[in-house]
Amino acid sequence: MKKIFSVFILTLLAFSISAQETKIKSGWNFGALPAISFDTDLGFQYGGLIDLYYYGTGDIYPDYYHKLYLEISRFTKGSGIYRFNYDSEHLIPGIRISTDLAYLPDQAYDFYGFNGYDAVVNKNWFDSESPDYVTRMFYRFKRTLLRFKNDFEGKLSGDRLRWNAGFAIQNFKISSVDLDKLNKGKDPEDMLPDEPGLYELYGDWGILSDEEVDGGLINTVKVGLTYDTRDNRPNPMKGIWTEAGMETSQEFLGSKASFGKFFFTHRQYFTLIPFDLSFAYRLGYQQTIFGEVPFYYQPQVIVSALRSYISEGLGGSESLRGILRNRVVGDGFFYGNAELRWKPVRFTFINQNFYIGTNAFTDFGLVTDKINFTKPDLTTTGYNTSDFFSDDAEKMHISAGVGLTVAMNENFVVAIDLGKALNDQDGNIGFYMGLNYLF
């Protein structure tokens, strides 16, 4: 299990500071967070991230005029996050723009097959302590993503109903896990065996076509509508945030494939105790409406603008916490989250406004439209069909957990979540630390 630890110096100092009156912020303010972790197969993660806000004279605080985000972090054996994001509603008057440039190499990207529980997960095959062990990389492949994404939003009717649009250039490179790189420096008895994983088997069985198995360029255009009554974008206590639209990829735009997807997301926030206690929920639905989507693009969860370095799932830190990353993949899927958020401690320190909060949550999702493919005949392969495929087994995937938040100036939010899958086919426990509430 991946062991993660991070240091946030301001958090450690916070408990010794007494509560004071909130101060209106102006000018430039920033929050910084080191990124430190360790993974047996990926090595140590090192680097950091910076969130930089410009409040001007403070007349719109806690809203901001400009936000810049930079993250540079690497794992010692090759994976990493290199990302710059800019967000503002004031660069172009009346239009919110979010520009994101990212290079995301991943030495061991999760792949569990298609259609949720219809794809069987054999945990013993990636548990080195099990007599049935094959390799810890059985449900992984190597993915490198270079992405340039631009999202726009402007008024359509009043301040609440808005249009949204965007375009993205995304280059996916897919291959088998680089075992030589991951085995470098290991003792022979600790090396990962050179055995085929699910990605290789799906390719051999023809489930993945020759056109998609190595990745490719996916250029998309997106249009939609947004209805937004939130009182604060990063940290709402009340309001509704609903969006719906369509995203399309076309070969004449330079893409590897032509397809279209519909997306709908509804979020709502309720104040239970002013400033301190709220309830929030999110419901989402996504559906392929025409064309054939390459397997490497199916995990994408379409949103009007990114809130993290990825928007993928279902499963993992951005969707179903505690459930294996990318466990729930289909041509159509539904997902939801419900969260109780409490902010019991508020204080000022180094002339900044802070609060410490906690939350309890449950996440859920399922495939509503399955990816259609022909199951292979495994009678002569040494494998059993039941090791990989189950008929009509899909049902709701559910997890539950708790979290801790530390926020500065209502906008820079450090979130730590611990989620537990309720079905062992979905994994066990997930621990996540990053920026912002999930939704």
N, C-alpha and C positions, 0 to 999 in steps of 0.2 A: 504493500500500500504506500502510495506517495505520502511522504512526510513533509509538511510545509510549515515553515515558521517565518514570520516577518516582524520587523521592528519598526514601531512608529513612536519616535521619541516624545512627541507632544502628548501622546496618549499616556505614557508613563508619568509625565509630569502633571497631568490633569487632576489627579485625585487629591493633590495637595493645595488646589486653588479653590478659594471660596467663590460662591455664586455672586455675580455682579450684574448690573443693568446692561442690557444689550446695547452695543455701540453701532451706529450707522457707519458702514464702510465706504471709503472713497479711494480713488486712485487704483494702483495695481496691488493685488494680493495674490499669494500663491501658496499651494500646499505641495509638499514633496514626500515621497514614500519610497524607501528602498524595496527592491524585489529580490528576496532571498529564499531559495528552496532547495530541496534535494530529492532526486529520483534515482533509484537503482540503475535504471536503463538509460536515462537521459543525462545524469550527472547533476552538478550543482547549477542552480540558476543564480545569476547575479546581474545587477543593473539597477535601474530606478525609473521613476516617473515623476512628472511635474504637471500640475494643473495651475494655470495662470489666468487670473480674472482681472478685468478692468471695469471698475464701478463708476468711473467718471467723478462727478461731484457727490455721488451717493444718492441722487434724487430718485433712482429706481431700485435701490437696494431692497431686498436681496437679489433682484434681477441684475443682470450685468450687461455691459455694452459689447464686450469681446471676451471670448474664452479660447485659450490655446492649451493644447495637451500634447505632451511628448513622452513617449516611453521607449526606452532602449534596454532590453534585457535578453540574456542568452543562457542557454544551457551549455555546459562544457563539452557536450558531445554533439552539438550541432543545431538543436532547436532554438527558436528565439522569437522575439516580438520587436519589431522596429516600426513605430507608428507615430504619425503626426496628425492631429485633428484641430480644425478651426471651426468655431461656432459663433454666429453673431446674427442679430436682427437689425443691425445698424450700419453694416458695411454698405449694403444696398438698402436704402430706406424702404420699409414696408415689406421686405422679403427676408426671411430667415435662411441663411445659408450654412450648411455643414459640409465641410470638405475633409476627406479622410484619405491619407496616403499610407499604405502599410505594406510591409514585406514580412510574411509569416511562414518561415520554414518550420515544419513539424516532422521530426524523425519517426514518430510513432502515432499516427492519427488513427482514432478508433473507427472500426468498421465491424458491425455485428450482423450484416445482412439486411434484408428488407422486411417490412410489414410487422414490426413489433414482435409479439410472442410467436408469430408464425416462424420466426427465425430462432432456433434453439441456441442458447449460450451454454457451452460446456465449461464450467469454471475450472474443473480439474485439469483441463488442457493447458491453462496458463498459470497453474499453481505448481511451482517447482517442488513442493512437498508432497504432491499427489503421485501415486504410482501410475496414473494415466497422463502425466505431464507430457506435453508436446513441446511448447515454447511459449514464453510470456508474450511473444509477438504474434501469436496466432490470430488475434483479432485486431491487427494493426497493419497499416501501410505507410509509406513515406509520402507526404504531401507538402508541396511548396506553393504558396499563394502570393502573387503580387497583385495588389488591388489599389485602384484609384476610384474613389466613390464620391459623388457629389449629390447632395439632397437640398431641395429648395421648398419653401413654404411661404405662402402669401395670403392676404385677406381675400375672401370671396364675398362674404356678407357679414358686416359688423366685425367685431373682434374675435368671435368664437368659431365661425365656420370658415375654414381655410382650404385652399387647394394645396396639394403637395405633388412634387415631381422630382425626378432624379435620373441620373445615368451613372453607370459603373463600368469600368474596364477591369476584368478579373482574369488573370492567367493562372490556371491550375496545372501543376506538373505532378504526376502520380507515378509511383514506382514501388517496388518491394522495399521493405525495410533494409537499410544499409547495415547488415549484420557485422561487417568488418569494422565499421566505425563504432558500433555499440560494444563490440567485443574488445576493442583496443584497450590494452592495459589490464585485462582480466586474466585470472588464473584459468588454465584449461578446464578445470572442473566447473567453473562458474560461467563459462561462455555460453551464449545463446546458440542452440543447435540450428543447423541449416536445414530447416524443415519448412514445407509450404504452409502458408497461412490461408485464411479464408479468402483474402483478396486474390491470391494466386489460384486457389481452387475455383473461385467463381469465374476467373478468366479461362482456365482450362476447360470448364464445363460449358462455356459459351453463355453464361448468364450476363457477363460483361462483354460487350461487343468490342471488336478490334478498334472501332472508331473512338470509343470512350475510355478504354482501359488505361491509356497513358495520360489522360487529362486533355486540356486544351483551353482555348480562349473563349470566354463567355462575356459578351458585351450586352448589357441590359439597359432598357429604358422603362421608366416607371411613372405612372400617374395615379392620383387618388384624391380623396377628400379627407379632411381632418376636422373634428369638432372638439374643441379644447376649452374647458372652463377651470383648469387647475389654478390654484392660488400661487403655486411656485413650481417651476419645471423640474428641478432635481429632487425636490423634497416637499411634495404636495401633502396638505392636510385635508383638503376638500376639493371636489370638482370631478369632472368627467373628462376622459381623454380617449376618443374613439377615432379610428382611422380605417379606411378601406380603399382598395385600389387594385391595380393590375400591373404586373411586371412582365415584359416580354424580351426574349432573346431571338434575334433573327440572323440567319446566315449572311444576308446582304449587309449587315452591320459589322461583319467580320467574325461572327461567333462560329463556334464549332457545331452548334445545334440551334434549331428553331423550336420555340415552345412559348407558352404563356401560362402564368399563374395568377390566381386571384388570392388576395389576402384581406383579412379582417381582424382587427384587434380592438377590444373594448376594455378600458381600465376605469375604475371608479374608486374614489377616496372619500371616507366619512370621518369627520371629527367626532370623537367620543368624549374627550376632555380637551378643551382648547389648549393648543400649543404642545400638549404632552402625549395624548393617546389617540390613535387613529386606526381604522380598519381599511384595508385596501384589497382589491381583487383585480385579476386580469383574466380575460377569456379571449382565446385566439383561434382562428380557423384559417387553413391554407389549402388550396386546391389547384392541381394542374388542370387547365381547361382545354389545352390543345398541345399537340406535339409530344415528342419523347424527350424527357429530361435526362441528361447524362448523370450517372450514378453519383459522381463527385459533387454535383450541384444540388442533389435532392435534400441534403441536410440543411440548406439555407432557410432561415426563418426571415421572411421579408418584413421590414419595418420602414416607417417613413424616414427615420434617421437613426444611425447607430448610437447606442449608449455604452458600448463596450468595444473591444477590439474585434469581436466576432458577434454574429447573430446566427447561431447554428444550433441544431438539436434534432429531435427533442432528446433531452438528457444532458446533464451537466450544469455548469454554473449559470448559464444564461436562460435556462428554461425549467428543467426538472432536477432540482438539487438533490443529490444522493443517488440518482439513477445514472447508469453508465452513459458516458457521452455518446451521442448519436445512436442510442438504443432504439429509438422510435422513428423510423424512416418510412415514408410512403408517398404516393402521389397526392394524397389528401390526409390531413391530420387536424385534430382538435387538441387544445391544451388549456390549462388554467392554473392559476395560483391564487391563494388566499393568505393574507398576512395581517397579523395584529402587531402594530408598531407602537412602542412606548419610549418616551424620551424623559426619563426621570431626573437627569442631572444637567443643569445649564450653568455656564460660568464664562468669564472672560480671562484670557491669559495672553501675554505679550501683545496686548491691544487687539486681540482677535476674539470673536464670539464662538464658543464651543458648546456642543451638547454630547452626552453619552446616551445611547439608546439601546434597546433590545427588541427582538421581534420573535414571534412564533409563527410558523407557516406550514402549509401543506401545498404540494404541487401535484398535478395530475395531467395525463394526456393519453391519446390513443390514435392509431391509424384509422382513418375513416374511408379511405380509398386506397386499395392495395396496388403496388407495382406489379404489373403482369409479366411473368416470365415462365419459361418451361423448366420444370424441375428435372435435373439430370437423372439418368439411370445409373445408379451406383453399384449395381450387382457385381461388377467385375473390378471395382476399384479398391476394395478392401475397406470401404466406408459403409456405414449404414445410413439410409435416408433419414431415419429418426434422429441421427446425430446432428442434423442440420436443419431439417424442416418439420414443421408441425402444421396440420391442416386446421384452419379456422380456429386458431387458439387465441387470436388477438382479443384483448379486453383492456380495461383501464389500467394504466401504470400509475402508481401512487407513491409518493414519498412525503415525509414530514420532518420538521427540524426546528432549530432555534438559531438565532443570530445575534451579533453585537455590532453596533455602529458607533463611530466617532465622527462628528461633523464639525467643520470649521466654516463660519459665516454662511450657514445654511446650504452651501453649494458644494464644498469639497467634502464628500462623504466617503469614509473608509468603512467597508462592510465586510464582516466575517460571518459566514454561514456554515452550519453543520447540518447536513441532511442525511436521512436514513431511508433507503428503499424498503418498501413493505413486501416485496416479492424477491426472492433470492435470484430469480432470472434477470433481475434488473440491477444487480450489484449488491452493495452493502452500505457503506458509509462514504459520503463525500464531504471534504473540507475545502472551503473556498475563501480566498481573501482578495478583494479588489476594490474598485471605486464604484460608488453609486448604489442606490437601491436597485433591486432587480427590475422594477417597473415603477 
